[in-house]
């Protein structure tokens, strides 16, 4: 029995070059996304008493599983878009995503929900 192995060169994947600013914004967005998810999961585990989710994609009372899925998809979507965006646009995109999460956390905290992970 003879085994023939073909070895062809694979095309090199493009290398992403993120600046320190990009990495800082991406890290801050990740932390904010996790805090937002933690606050919302706490409400879901507690039965949503006197609260409801305002995100129209999730509906008024999503389950913990739905929240976990949404959090993962949201994070991947933001990072995918940031990776595909031109380098000059990337910090603006990440800053916008961070701002949305920050406003969400602030609003939830004003309603008396503690910051959780």
Secondary structure per residue as TSV (DSSP state, phi and psi in degrees):
chain	resnum	aa	ss	phi	psi
A	1	X	-	360.0	133.3
A	2	X	-	-115.5	135.6
A	3	X	-	-114.2	122.7
A	4	X	-	-107.9	126.7
A	5	X	-	-112.6	124.3
A	6	X	-	-97.3	127.5
A	7	X	-	-116.4	105.0
A	8	X	-	-111.2	148.5
A	9	X	-	-71.0	132.3
A	10	X	-	-90.3	145.5
A	11	X	-	-66.0	141.3
A	12	X	-	-72.6	137.5
A	13	X	-	-74.8	146.6
A	14	X	-	-65.5	139.9
A	15	X	-	-93.5	126.6
A	16	X	-	-83.4	133.9
A	17	X	-	-117.3	103.8
A	18	X	-	-102.5	136.4
A	19	X	-	-77.6	170.7
A	20	X	H	-60.5	-36.7
A	21	X	H	-63.4	-44.5
A	22	X	H	-58.3	-46.3
A	23	X	H	-65.5	-39.7
A	24	X	H	-64.7	-44.3
A	25	X	H	-65.5	-40.9
A	26	X	H	-63.8	-40.7
A	27	X	H	-65.8	-44.5
A	28	X	H	-64.0	-40.6
A	29	X	H	-61.5	-43.6
A	30	X	H	-59.5	-45.9
A	31	X	H	-63.7	-43.0
A	32	X	H	-64.4	-40.7
A	33	X	H	-62.3	-41.3
A	34	X	H	-68.7	-37.3
A	35	X	H	-65.2	-47.0
A	36	X	H	-57.6	-46.6
A	37	X	H	-63.1	-40.1
A	38	X	H	-63.4	-43.3
A	39	X	H	-61.5	-44.8
A	40	X	H	-71.0	-38.6
A	41	X	H	-62.2	-38.3
A	42	X	H	-60.3	-42.9
A	43	X	H	-64.4	-42.3
A	44	X	H	-64.3	-41.6
A	45	X	H	-65.3	-30.6
A	46	X	T	-85.5	-0.5
A	47	X	T	89.9	9.1
A	48	X	-	62.1	29.1
A	49	X	T	-59.1	120.6
A	50	X	T	62.7	14.2
A	51	X	-	-131.2	159.8
A	52	X	-	-150.9	152.5
A	53	X	-	-78.3	136.3
A	54	X	-	-98.1	-5.6
A	55	X	-	-73.7	116.4
A	56	X	T	-65.8	-21.2
A	57	X	T	-70.6	-37.7
A	58	X	T	-84.1	-26.5
A	59	X	-	88.1	173.4
A	60	X	T	-70.2	-29.2
A	61	X	T	-141.5	73.2
A	62	X	-	-71.8	156.6
A	63	X	-	-81.6	168.2
A	64	X	H	-61.6	-40.4
A	65	X	H	-61.7	-42.3
A	66	X	H	-63.8	-39.6
A	67	X	H	-65.3	-42.3
A	68	X	H	-62.7	-43.4
A	69	X	H	-63.4	-46.3
A	70	X	H	-61.5	-42.0
A	71	X	H	-61.6	-45.5
A	72	X	H	-63.7	-45.2
A	73	X	H	-64.4	-42.0
A	74	X	H	-62.2	-46.8
A	75	X	H	-61.3	-46.1
A	76	X	H	-63.8	-37.7
A	77	X	H	-65.4	-44.2
A	78	X	H	-65.5	-46.3
A	79	X	H	-69.3	-34.8
A	80	X	H	-64.5	-44.5
A	81	X	H	-64.3	-40.3
A	82	X	H	-65.5	-39.2
A	83	X	H	-67.5	-35.2
A	84	X	H	-81.6	-20.7
A	85	X	S	-72.1	151.8
A	86	X	-	-60.1	151.0
A	87	X	H	-55.3	-34.9
A	88	X	H	-74.5	-20.8
A	89	X	H	-89.9	-27.7
A	90	X	H	-52.2	-48.6
A	91	X	H	-64.4	-32.6
A	92	X	H	-67.4	-42.3
A	93	X	H	-64.0	-47.1
A	94	X	H	-65.4	-38.5
A	95	X	H	-65.8	-38.3
A	96	X	H	-65.0	-43.3
A	97	X	H	-63.9	-40.3
A	98	X	H	-63.8	-41.1
A	99	X	H	-62.4	-43.8
A	100	X	H	-60.0	-46.8
A	101	X	H	-64.4	-40.2
A	102	X	H	-63.5	-43.5
A	103	X	H	-64.6	-37.3
A	104	X	H	-64.6	-45.8
A	105	X	H	-62.6	-44.2
A	106	X	H	-60.9	-42.9
A	107	X	H	-64.6	-41.3
A	108	X	H	-68.0	-39.0
A	109	X	H	-65.7	-39.3
A	110	X	H	-61.4	-25.7
A	111	X	T	-83.9	1.5
A	112	X	T	98.1	10.1
A	113	X	-	-93.4	124.3
A	114	X	-	-69.1	158.2
A	115	X	-	-76.7	123.4
A	116	X	-	-133.6	160.1
A	117	X	-	-114.2	360.0
